[in-house]
Amino acid sequence: MPFALRPRSGRFAVALALTLSVSLGLVVSGPAAADVELTGVEGPIRENALLYIRLDNEPCDAPEWRVRRLYQEAVERLPESFQAFGYYSARVTPSLQTGGDCWKARFAVDLGKPVLVRKLDVLLTGDARNDAPFARLLESPGIAVGAPLEHAAYERLKTRLRDLASARGYAQANFETSRIDVFPDDLAADVVLHFDSGKRFSFGPVELHQDALSDDLVRSFVRFKPGEPYDGAQVTDLYVALTNSGFFDTVTVTSLEPDAEKGEIPVRIELTPAASRQISYGIGFSTDTKVRLRFGRHNRRFNERGAQFGVDAQLSPVTSEVTVNYRFPHGDPRTEWVSFDGGLKHESTATSSSSALELGVRRILERPHGWTRTDLASLRIEDFTVGDQIGRSNLLMPSTAWTRLRADNSVRPSKGSKLTLELRGTDEVLGSDTGFMQLVARGKWIRSPSAKSRLIVRADVGATAEESFEALPPSVRFFAGGDNSVRGYAFQSLGPVDENGQVIGGSSLVTASFEYERRIKPQWSIATFVDSGNAYRRFEFDPKTSAGIGARWISPLGPIRVDVGFPLERGDRGARLHITLGPDL
């Protein structure tokens, strides 16, 4: 005769809960004052059995009557713990010694053979029969005919069905039948699960409670419409989009009680505004730009249509600039913004000096697979000196750039990448002083061969087709050398030279870097690296190579990198210190 197990019974429900705790990797431990030994089992089966033995919590001086009562209780309960893993014929040989300094309990276990799943009867009825996620779930139910019976797997399958039904809008889903019929004499078990999803509900009205922006703008974040099939993933996506927008301090998106009569699930959105004005300032340092002072003031809700206005300034001995930005959402505020920018910039390096005014309008568009596309039209007026070349350029430049950033950790990623592709150019027909077309590709990849090591590979490639190289300002020429280029050489100190030996930059660029980093303490790492490359004109490529060592510190302000680079080329002597602060990607 079979007997049916229904997890709704109190004792068995406890057994299943304990089994699930172990299967999920949760360890419940306490002080073991007495000597309790369990042999013949190991792994999750042993851990689950120990949870049934309250005896091991008793101290050596516990009253003998209590020890004997708990000991007998353990003898009776242990076989039940093994049933959760399909062992229904387990035998326990117990022994108890009292007296002396402390009592001792022994439980020798012979599990016997497990009960195997003989029949798996999983039936799905209702609208979910034609819902692809349910089909994918039932392709891998976690229970297989011929495998040992595990009650935790059975409960997980039930939970997965319930959770998926809830997420997909099956508000009236229920199990018509859910049981395990066990035949201990035959070492067989039949699993029966009949799940009726009922009909799939649709999205109902969206209630909106906020006073930060116009209702039309906030509702444009909502991608689902009343009457469409309910999907909890879209509700989650809406919450993430509103949170990431920066407009709101708190975001609550809730699916309300289903309306069975209408077959709808209403959604409620509650928002409180974030502070509109944000001021930032700081100080930084790198060997390329020296000490940097930064200041920013931003209004994140310039008006109820979501426009934002900001001013940013940076002051350093090498690069100083002030930029003004006015941006607003266009179309879908999740994915598309338009920005008007203006700025003044002065840069003075060992090879060039320039002062520029730039005005531009850009369109930022989020694309699939993590890519961001930026289309820009800018007017750049630049006075410059490079070597003995002095000039002024007026360039009206259209450009487009694609960027993708992936990282498993924003501070110290063990796996990640950053890719950038940019195409820009101009022509005299647009009113520019000269014409050129330029393509730039940059990439950085991080991988971790082990828990304490990282490999970091970086490459920059650029090429320019120009009418007159001498007419190009430093901002569109290529230079190499510096903290994020070829270490061991000064910032922008590498490239083609004029007849006086002064670096004037190149129309093309190739640089690459390979770095190995090893963690020696939780916040400290050491690194070795090799950098190589140069800027060049046409096919006159003359790469410079350096090698070095460095230290990494995850400081409260962010990652700090200190490197010492040594040029390997004959005639290039000495070492150079490089210090940078900021994220790896």
C-alpha positions in Angstrom: 0.0 0.0 0.0 1.3 3.5 -0.8 1.1 6.4 1.6 0.7 10.0 0.4 2.8 12.8 1.8 1.2 16.2 1.9 3.6 19.0 3.0 0.7 20.8 4.7 1.0 18.5 7.8 2.8 20.3 10.6 5.7 17.9 11.3 6.5 17.3 7.6 6.4 21.0 6.9 9.1 21.6 9.5 11.2 18.8 7.9 10.9 20.4 4.4 11.7 23.9 5.8 14.8 22.5 7.4 15.8 20.7 4.3 15.4 23.8 2.2 17.6 25.7 4.6 20.4 23.3 4.1 19.9 23.0 0.3 20.2 26.8 0.1 23.5 26.8 2.0 22.2 28.3 5.2 24.2 26.9 8.2 22.4 27.0 11.6 24.9 26.5 14.4 25.1 26.9 18.1 27.4 26.0 20.9 27.8 22.1 21.2 28.4 21.6 24.9 28.0 17.7 24.8 29.6 14.9 22.8 27.0 13.9 20.1 28.3 11.7 17.3 26.5 10.9 14.0 28.1 8.4 11.7 27.2 6.9 8.3 26.0 10.1 6.7 27.7 13.2 5.4 27.0 16.4 3.5 23.5 17.9 3.4 22.0 14.7 4.7 24.1 14.9 7.8 23.5 18.6 8.3 19.8 18.2 8.0 19.9 15.3 10.5 21.8 17.4 13.1 19.0 19.9 12.9 16.6 17.2 14.2 18.8 16.5 17.3 18.2 19.1 19.9 20.4 17.0 22.2 23.6 18.6 21.1 22.6 21.9 22.7 22.5 20.4 26.2 25.4 21.0 28.5 27.3 18.3 30.3 25.6 19.1 33.6 22.0 18.9 32.1 19.6 16.7 34.2 19.8 13.1 33.2 16.0 12.8 32.8 16.1 15.7 30.2 19.1 14.1 28.3 17.2 10.8 28.1 14.0 12.4 26.9 15.8 14.4 24.2 17.8 11.3 23.3 14.7 9.2 22.8 13.1 12.0 20.8 16.2 12.1 18.5 16.0 8.3 17.9 12.4 8.8 16.8 13.0 11.8 14.6 16.1 10.9 12.8 14.5 8.5 10.3 12.1 11.3 9.3 15.1 13.6 8.4 16.4 11.0 6.0 13.0 10.7 4.3 13.4 14.3 3.0 16.2 12.9 0.8 14.4 9.7 -0.3 15.8 7.2 2.3 12.7 5.5 3.8 14.4 2.3 5.0 17.2 3.9 7.1 18.2 2.2 10.3 19.6 4.0 13.3 21.6 2.2 16.0 21.7 4.5 19.0 23.7 4.4 22.2 23.8 6.7 25.3 26.4 6.8 28.1 25.7 8.8 31.2 27.8 9.5 34.2 31.3 10.7 34.5 32.2 14.2 33.5 29.8 14.3 30.6 27.3 12.2 28.9 27.9 10.9 25.3 25.4 10.0 22.6 26.1 7.9 19.4 23.9 7.4 16.4 25.2 5.0 13.8 23.2 5.3 10.5 22.6 2.8 7.7 20.7 4.7 5.0 19.9 1.7 2.9 18.8 2.3 -0.7 17.0 5.5 -1.7 13.5 5.7 -3.1 13.6 6.6 -6.8 11.1 8.7 -8.8 9.1 6.2 -10.8 6.5 8.5 -12.2 6.4 12.3 -12.8 3.0 13.6 -13.5 3.1 17.4 -14.0 0.0 18.8 -15.7 -0.4 22.4 -16.6 -3.9 23.7 -17.4 -5.3 27.2 -18.0 -3.9 30.0 -20.2 -0.3 29.2 -19.0 -0.3 26.2 -21.4 0.5 28.6 -24.2 2.9 30.8 -22.2 6.5 30.3 -23.2 8.1 30.9 -19.8 6.1 28.0 -18.4 7.2 25.7 -21.2 10.8 26.6 -20.4 10.3 25.9 -16.7 8.8 22.5 -17.3 11.7 21.6 -19.7 13.9 21.6 -16.5 11.7 20.9 -13.6 14.5 19.8 -11.3 12.9 16.3 -10.8 13.8 13.4 -13.0 12.4 9.9 -13.4 14.9 7.4 -12.1 16.6 9.9 -9.8 16.5 9.7 -5.9 13.4 11.4 -4.5 14.2 14.8 -2.9 11.3 16.6 -1.2 13.2 19.9 -1.4 13.3 19.6 -5.2 9.5 18.9 -5.2 8.9 22.0 -3.1 11.2 24.1 -5.3 9.2 23.2 -8.3 6.0 24.2 -6.6 7.5 27.5 -5.6 8.8 28.2 -9.1 5.3 27.5 -10.6 3.6 29.8 -8.0 6.2 32.6 -8.4 6.1 32.5 -12.2 2.3 32.5 -12.2 2.3 35.6 -9.9 4.9 37.3 -12.1 2.9 36.6 -15.3 -0.4 37.8 -14.0 -2.2 34.5 -13.2 -3.9 35.8 -10.1 -6.2 32.8 -9.6 -3.6 30.0 -10.1 -3.7 27.0 -7.8 -2.7 23.4 -7.4 -5.6 21.1 -8.1 -3.4 18.2 -7.0 0.0 18.1 -5.3 1.3 15.0 -3.6 4.0 12.4 -3.5 3.0 8.8 -3.3 5.8 6.7 -1.8 6.0 2.9 -2.1 8.8 2.1 0.4 8.7 -1.7 -0.3 9.2 -1.0 -4.0 11.7 1.8 -3.5 9.5 3.9 -5.8 7.7 7.2 -5.6 5.1 8.9 -7.9 5.1 12.7 -8.0 1.8 14.3 -9.0 1.5 18.0 -9.6 -1.6 19.4 -11.4 -1.4 23.2 -11.7 -4.3 25.2 -13.0 -3.1 28.7 -13.9 -6.6 30.1 -14.7 -6.8 33.0 -17.0 -4.0 35.6 -17.4 -4.9 39.0 -16.1 -4.1 42.2 -17.9 -2.6 45.5 -16.7 -5.2 47.8 -15.1 -5.2 51.5 -14.6 -1.9 53.2 -13.5 -2.3 55.4 -10.4 0.2 58.2 -10.2 1.0 60.1 -7.0 3.7 62.8 -7.4 4.3 66.5 -7.7 7.9 66.7 -9.0 7.3 66.7 -12.7 4.5 66.9 -15.2 2.3 63.8 -15.1 2.8 63.4 -18.9 6.6 63.1 -18.4 6.4 60.6 -15.6 3.8 58.5 -17.5 6.2 58.4 -20.5 8.4 56.1 -18.3 5.6 53.5 -18.4 6.0 51.2 -21.3 2.9 49.0 -20.7 -0.7 50.0 -21.3 -3.9 49.0 -19.6 -5.3 45.9 -21.3 -2.0 44.4 -22.2 -1.1 41.0 -20.6 0.4 41.6 -17.1 4.1 41.0 -16.8 5.9 41.6 -13.4 9.2 42.1 -15.2 7.8 45.3 -16.8 6.8 46.6 -13.3 10.3 46.0 -12.1 11.8 47.7 -15.1 9.6 50.7 -14.5 10.9 50.9 -10.9 14.5 50.7 -12.0 14.0 53.4 -14.7 12.3 55.8 -12.3 15.0 55.2 -9.7 17.9 55.7 -12.2 16.4 58.9 -13.6 17.8 61.0 -10.7 14.5 62.9 -10.5 13.2 61.2 -7.4 14.3 60.6 -3.8 12.0 57.6 -3.2 10.2 55.4 -5.7 7.4 53.0 -5.0 5.9 50.9 -7.7 3.3 48.5 -6.5 1.0 46.0 -8.2 -2.4 46.3 -6.4 -5.0 43.7 -5.5 -6.2 42.0 -8.7 -9.7 42.9 -9.8 -11.2 39.4 -10.5 -14.4 40.8 -12.1 -12.4 42.9 -14.7 -9.5 40.5 -14.9 -7.1 43.4 -14.2 -4.1 44.2 -12.0 -3.8 47.9 -11.3 -0.4 49.5 -10.7 0.3 52.3 -8.2 3.3 54.7 -8.6 4.3 56.9 -5.6 7.2 59.4 -6.0 8.9 61.9 -3.8 11.2 64.5 -5.5 14.9 64.5 -5.0 16.7 67.8 -4.1 16.7 69.8 -7.3 20.0 71.6 -6.7 23.2 69.7 -6.3 26.7 71.2 -5.6 29.9 69.2 -5.9 33.5 70.1 -5.4 36.7 68.3 -4.9 40.4 68.0 -5.4 42.3 65.4 -7.4 45.8 64.6 -8.7 47.4 62.8 -11.5 50.9 63.2 -13.0 49.3 64.1 -16.4 47.2 67.0 -15.1 48.9 67.7 -11.7 46.6 69.0 -8.9 43.0 69.5 -10.1 40.3 71.6 -8.4 36.8 70.8 -9.4 33.4 72.5 -8.9 30.0 71.7 -10.2 26.5 73.1 -9.7 23.5 71.3 -11.2 19.7 71.8 -11.2 18.3 68.3 -11.8 14.7 69.7 -12.2 15.1 73.0 -14.1 11.4 72.8 -15.0 8.5 70.3 -14.8 9.4 68.9 -18.3 12.5 67.3 -16.8 15.1 69.8 -18.1 18.4 70.0 -16.3 21.0 72.8 -16.1 24.6 72.5 -14.9 27.9 74.4 -14.7 31.2 72.5 -14.2 34.7 73.9 -13.8 38.1 72.4 -13.5 41.4 74.2 -12.7 44.8 72.6 -13.0 48.3 73.7 -14.4 47.7 71.6 -17.5 44.0 71.7 -18.2 41.5 74.3 -17.1 37.9 74.5 -18.4 34.4 75.7 -17.7 31.4 74.1 -19.3 27.7 74.9 -19.3 25.1 72.3 -20.1 21.3 72.4 -20.7 19.7 69.0 -21.3 16.2 67.6 -21.5 14.5 64.3 -22.3 13.3 63.8 -25.8 10.8 61.1 -26.7 11.4 58.2 -24.2 13.1 59.7 -21.1 14.7 56.3 -20.4 16.6 56.3 -23.6 16.9 59.7 -25.3 18.1 63.1 -24.3 19.1 66.3 -26.1 21.8 68.5 -24.7 23.1 72.0 -25.5 26.7 72.6 -24.4 29.1 75.4 -24.3 32.6 75.7 -22.9 36.0 77.3 -22.7 39.1 75.2 -22.3 42.8 76.0 -22.0 45.4 73.2 -22.2 49.2 73.6 -21.9 51.4 70.5 -22.2 55.1 69.9 -22.9 54.3 69.7 -26.6 51.4 72.2 -27.3 49.3 75.0 -26.0 45.7 75.7 -27.0 42.7 77.8 -26.0 39.3 76.8 -27.4 35.7 77.9 -27.4 33.2 75.1 -28.2 29.5 75.2 -28.7 27.5 72.1 -29.5 24.2 70.2 -29.5 24.2 66.5 -28.9 21.7 63.7 -28.8 22.3 60.8 -26.4 20.4 57.6 -27.2 20.5 54.3 -25.2 20.7 51.4 -27.5 20.2 47.6 -27.0 22.9 45.4 -25.4 24.3 48.2 -23.2 25.4 50.6 -26.0 25.0 54.3 -25.8 25.1 56.4 -29.0 26.0 60.1 -28.9 25.5 62.2 -32.0 27.1 65.7 -31.8 27.4 68.8 -34.0 29.9 71.2 -32.6 31.6 74.5 -33.5 35.1 74.7 -32.2 37.3 77.8 -32.4 40.8 77.0 -31.2 44.0 79.1 -31.0 47.0 76.8 -30.8 50.8 76.5 -30.7 52.4 73.2 -31.6 56.2 73.3 -32.0 56.8 76.2 -34.2 53.3 76.0 -35.7 51.0 78.8 -34.6 47.4 79.1 -35.9 43.7 79.4 -35.3 41.2 76.8 -36.5 37.4 77.1 -37.0 35.9 73.7 -37.3 32.2 72.8 -37.6 32.4 69.0 -36.8 29.6 66.5 -36.9 30.5 63.3 -35.0 29.0 60.1 -33.7 30.2 57.8 -30.9 29.2 54.4 -29.5 30.2 53.4 -26.0 29.5 50.3 -23.9 30.5 49.7 -20.3 30.2 46.4 -18.5 31.5 45.7 -15.0 30.7 43.3 -12.2 31.8 45.9 -9.7 32.1 49.6 -10.0 35.1 50.0 -7.7 37.3 47.0 -8.4 35.8 44.9 -11.2 37.0 41.3 -11.6 35.4 41.1 -15.0 34.5 44.0 -17.2 35.1 46.0 -20.4 34.8 49.4 -21.8 34.6 50.0 -25.6 34.3 53.3 -27.5 34.1 53.9 -31.2 34.0 57.5 -32.5 33.8 58.9 -36.0 34.1 62.7 -36.6 35.1 65.0 -39.3 34.4 68.2 -41.3 34.9 69.8 -44.6 35.3 73.3 -46.0 31.8 73.1 -47.5 30.6 73.3 -43.9 32.5 76.5 -43.3 35.5 74.9 -41.6 39.1 76.0 -42.3 40.1 72.6 -43.4 38.7 69.1 -43.9 39.4 65.8 -42.3 37.8 62.4 -41.3 38.9 60.7 -38.1 38.1 57.3 -36.6 39.1 56.4 -33.0 38.6 53.0 -31.3 39.4 52.5 -27.6 39.0 49.3 -25.5 39.8 48.1 -22.1 39.3 44.5 -20.8 39.6 43.1 -17.3 39.6 39.4 -16.5 40.5 37.5 -13.3 42.4 34.2 -13.6 42.0 33.7 -9.9 40.3 35.3 -6.9 43.4 37.4 -6.1 44.6 38.3 -9.6 43.5 40.4 -12.5 44.6 40.8 -16.1 44.1 44.3 -17.6 44.5 44.8 -21.4 44.1 48.2 -23.0 44.3 49.3 -26.6 43.8 52.7 -28.4 43.8 53.0 -32.2 43.1 56.1 -34.3 43.4 57.2 -37.9 42.9 60.5 -39.7 42.5 61.3 -43.4 43.2 65.1 -43.7 43.6 67.8 -46.3 46.3 69.7 -44.4 47.9 68.3 -41.2 49.4 71.7 -40.2 45.9 73.2 -40.1 44.6 70.7 -37.5 44.6 71.9 -33.9 46.1 69.8 -31.1 42.7 68.6 -30.0 42.3 66.5 -33.2 45.9 65.4 -33.5 47.2 62.2 -31.8 49.9 62.2 -29.1 51.1 59.3 -26.9 52.7 59.0 -23.4 51.3 59.6 -20.0 49.3 57.9 -17.2 46.8 56.2 -19.6 49.0 55.8 -22.6 52.6 54.7 -22.6 53.8 55.0 -19.0 57.5 55.9 -18.5 57.0 58.9 -20.8 55.5 62.3 -20.0 52.0 63.3 -20.9 51.7 63.7 -24.8 55.5 63.7 -25.2 55.5 61.0 -27.9 54.7 61.5 -31.6 56.2 62.8 -34.8 58.6 65.7 -34.5 59.4 68.7 -36.6 62.8 69.7 -38.0 63.7 71.1 -34.6 62.9 67.9 -32.8 59.7 69.2 -31.2 56.8 66.9 -30.9 53.9 68.0 -33.2 51.6 65.0 -33.0 50.5 62.5 -35.6 47.5 61.7 -37.8 47.4 58.1 -36.5 47.8 56.3 -33.2 48.4 52.8 -31.9 49.0 52.1 -28.2 48.5 48.9 -26.2 49.1 47.8 -22.6 49.2 44.5 -20.7 49.0 44.5 -16.9 49.0 41.8 -14.3 47.8 42.7 -10.8 48.0 40.6 -7.6 46.1 41.3 -4.4 48.3 41.1 -1.3 45.8 42.5 1.2 42.0 43.2 1.0 42.6 46.8 0.0 46.1 46.6 -1.5 47.5 45.1 -4.7 50.8 45.1 -6.6 51.1 45.2 -10.4 53.5 44.8 -13.3 52.9 46.1 -16.8 54.2 46.6 -20.3 53.1 49.5 -22.5 53.9 50.1 -26.1 52.9 52.3 -29.0 53.1 55.8 -30.5 51.5 58.4 -32.6 52.7 58.6 -36.2 52.2 60.1 -39.7 51.3 57.8 -42.5 53.4 54.6 -42.3 56.2 56.0 -40.2 55.3 54.0 -37.1 58.1 54.0 -34.4 56.7 52.3 -31.3 58.0 53.2 -27.8 57.9 50.5 -25.2 58.1 50.7 -21.4 57.7 48.3 -18.4 57.2 48.9 -14.8 55.7 48.1 -11.4 53.0 49.6 -9.4 50.8 49.6 -6.3 47.0 49.8 -6.0 45.0 51.0 -3.0 41.2 50.9 -2.7 41.0 54.1 -0.7 37.9 55.8 0.8 38.1 58.2 -2.2 38.3 55.4 -4.8 41.1 53.4 -6.4 44.5 55.0 -6.3 47.2 53.7 -8.7 50.9 54.5 -8.3 53.2 53.3 -11.1 56.9 53.6 -11.9 57.6 53.2 -15.7 60.9 52.5 -17.3 61.5 53.2 -21.0 63.0 50.2 -22.8 64.1 52.0 -25.9 67.8 52.8 -26.4 68.5 56.4 -25.6 65.4 56.9 -23.5 66.7 56.7 -19.9 65.3 57.2 -16.5 62.1 56.3 -14.7 58.8 58.2 -14.4 56.3 58.2 -11.6 52.6 58.0 -12.5 49.8 58.6 -10.0 46.1 58.3 -10.9 42.8 58.3 -9.0 39.6 57.0 -10.4 37.7 53.8 -11.5 39.4 51.1 -13.5 36.9 51.4 -16.4 
